[in-house]
Structures are given as structure tokens and as C-alpha cells.
Amino acid sequence: MGKKRKNSGFKAPKGYFEGFTDDLLDKMSKETSSLPKEDGFAVPESYFDNLNKKILDKVSEKESKVIRLKPYRKYFYVAASVAAILILVLSIQRSGKSSFTFDDLARTDIENYLEENELGLSTYELAEVLLIEELEVNDILNSELDDENIIDYLEDNIDDIDELNLEIDE
């Protein structure tokens, strides 16, 4: 957009408004004025004498019918409150019936969660949390470890694997 012009382009001659009022009054007082002498509007005689009575007669003849705006509004409020109460009752009943406990979770679900999410606990901290009474010897003895898994564990947890003097058949 361009800059706005402060000058509109119209100019009035110097001294134009100085005697403007006097000139206007002189022109109006002359008989050859282009302004009409009368206002041009005519009201019949005694028009305003009976006007008040005529208006009151017309208004009092008709009985106005009262139309209520939004007549069904109170029914909508009742329906909405009943629906809200039903929803509240049904949600309370459903939440009371099914409550999950820790025992409902499968052991594999817990193991998968612990494997996928890092808890920030060390093996010693986990050992403190585990209950020894629930562990059985068969749980430990029946699990077979592969040589690859053992080597991977040792590589991750031991700084110098050569110090162990392991013979690896590759």
C-alpha cells in the first residue's frame, strides 16, 4: 500500500469563509431566493384533535394473542437432567463391577513390562524387592542358559574379558 496523502486535493479560496454567514443571510432575505417560502407539508384541520382517541380505539379493539417464546424450554431442561442422572448411575454401576487387581495380570505381562520399560533399578534393588519365599529351586534349575547369552552378559558387565581365560569355540 502506498503512503496516505494528507492533502485531499480540494482548496477553498482565501477569505471564502470570512463573510460566508452574512452572504447567506442576504441571499435568503431577497425575494428572488431559490428557497421556498412554505415548508410544503400540510396537515388537515383538527387532525391532532381526534388522533389520540382514534389510536386508543384501534388498540383496544383487538385482543392481542400472547405467544410465549421458547415454550418447550422447561421440557428440555427436565430431559437433560434425567439423561445426566441416568449416565451418572450407569457409570457408577459399571465402575463398581469390574476392578482389576495385581493378581489378574498374567506373569508374562509383568515380565514384558519390566523388559520394555526401564525402571532405573539395579539388580541389587530388584533382589531386595523380590520375595524369596515365592522362589523355588526348580524355577532356577529348569532355565537353560545358552553359551551365547552368557558371553553377551559377560561382555556387557566385565571390562576385560580376556582375564577370564575362557576357551570359546567359534
C-alpha positions in Angstrom: 0.0 0.0 0.0 1.1 3.5 -0.8 1.5 6.3 1.6 -1.6 8.2 2.6 -2.0 11.7 1.3 -2.6 14.4 3.8 -3.8 16.8 1.1 -7.3 15.9 -0.4 -6.8 17.9 -3.5 -9.6 20.4 -2.8 -8.9 24.0 -2.0 -11.1 26.9 -0.8 -10.1 30.4 -2.0 -8.6 32.7 0.6 -11.1 34.6 2.7 -14.0 32.4 1.4 -15.4 31.6 4.9 -14.9 35.1 6.4 -18.1 36.7 5.2 -20.0 33.4 4.4 -22.7 33.8 7.0 -23.6 37.4 6.1 -23.7 36.5 2.4 -26.0 33.5 3.1 -28.4 35.6 5.2 -28.5 38.3 2.4 -29.4 35.8 -0.2 -32.1 34.3 1.9 -33.7 37.6 2.6 -34.0 38.5 -1.1 -37.3 37.8 -2.7 -35.7 36.0 -5.7 -34.3 33.4 -3.4 -34.5 29.8 -4.7 -35.6 28.6 -1.2 -39.3 28.0 -0.9 -41.3 30.3 1.5 -43.5 27.4 2.8 -42.4 24.1 4.1 -44.5 22.1 1.6 -46.3 19.9 4.1 -49.9 20.3 5.0 -51.9 18.8 7.9 -55.7 18.7 7.7 -57.5 20.9 10.2 -58.4 19.2 13.5 -56.2 16.2 12.7 -54.5 16.1 16.0 -57.7 16.8 18.0 -59.0 13.3 17.4 -55.8 11.4 16.8 -55.4 10.2 20.4 -58.9 8.8 20.6 -58.5 7.0 17.2 -55.3 5.3 18.3 -56.8 4.1 21.6 -59.9 2.8 19.8 -57.8 0.7 17.4 -55.6 -0.7 20.1 -58.4 -1.6 22.4 -60.5 -3.4 19.6 -58.1 -6.3 19.2 -57.1 -8.6 21.9 -53.5 -9.4 21.4 -52.6 -13.1 21.5 -49.6 -13.8 23.7 -47.1 -16.1 22.2 -44.5 -17.5 24.5 -41.0 -17.5 23.3 -39.4 -21.0 23.5 -42.4 -22.8 25.2 -40.6 -26.1 25.3 -37.6 -24.9 27.2 -38.6 -26.4 30.5 -39.2 -29.8 29.0 -35.7 -29.7 27.5 -34.2 -28.9 31.0 -36.1 -31.8 32.5 -35.0 -34.2 29.7 -31.4 -33.1 30.1 -31.4 -33.6 33.8 -32.9 -37.1 33.6 -30.3 -38.1 31.0 -27.5 -36.8 33.2 -28.7 -38.7 36.1 -29.0 -41.9 34.0 -25.5 -41.5 32.7 -24.2 -40.9 36.2 -25.9 -44.0 37.7 -24.8 -46.3 34.8 -21.2 -45.1 35.1 -21.1 -45.8 38.9 -22.5 -49.3 38.4 -20.0 -50.2 35.7 -17.1 -48.9 37.6 -18.1 -50.9 40.7 -18.4 -54.2 39.0 -15.0 -54.6 37.4 -12.0 -53.8 39.4 -8.7 -55.2 38.4 -6.1 -56.4 40.9 -2.4 -57.2 40.6 -3.3 -60.9 40.7 -5.4 -60.5 37.5 -2.3 -59.7 35.5 -0.5 -62.5 33.8 3.1 -63.2 34.8 4.2 -62.7 31.2 2.6 -59.3 31.0 4.6 -58.2 34.1 7.8 -59.6 32.6 7.2 -57.9 29.3 6.5 -54.6 31.0 9.7 -54.9 33.0 11.8 -55.8 29.9 10.3 -53.0 27.8 10.3 -50.2 30.4 13.5 -49.3 32.2 12.7 -48.7 35.8 16.0 -47.4 36.8 16.6 -50.1 39.4 19.8 -52.1 39.7 19.8 -55.8 40.1 20.5 -55.4 43.8 17.5 -53.2 44.3 15.3 -55.7 42.4 16.6 -58.5 44.6 15.5 -56.6 47.7 12.0 -56.3 46.3 11.6 -60.0 45.3 10.2 -62.3 47.9 12.5 -65.3 48.4 9.6 -67.3 49.8 7.9 -67.4 46.4 11.0 -68.6 44.5 11.6 -72.3 44.0 14.7 -74.1 43.2 13.1 -75.6 40.1 12.5 -72.2 38.6 16.2 -71.6 38.6 17.4 -75.0 37.7 15.0 -75.6 34.8 16.0 -72.5 32.9 18.8 -73.4 30.5 21.3 -70.7 29.5 22.9 -70.6 26.1 26.6 -70.1 25.7 25.9 -67.0 23.6 23.8 -65.4 26.2 26.4 -66.0 28.9 29.1 -64.5 26.7 27.0 -61.5 25.8 26.3 -60.9 29.5 30.0 -61.2 30.4 30.9 -58.8 27.6 28.5 -56.2 28.8 29.3 -56.4 32.5 33.1 -57.2 32.6 35.7 -54.7 31.5 38.4 -57.1 30.3 37.0 -60.5 29.1 40.5 -61.8 28.4 41.2 -62.0 32.1 38.7 -64.9 32.5 40.8 -67.3 30.3 37.7 -68.7 28.5 38.1 -71.0 25.6 35.5 -70.1 23.0 34.8 -72.5 20.2 33.9 -70.3 17.2 
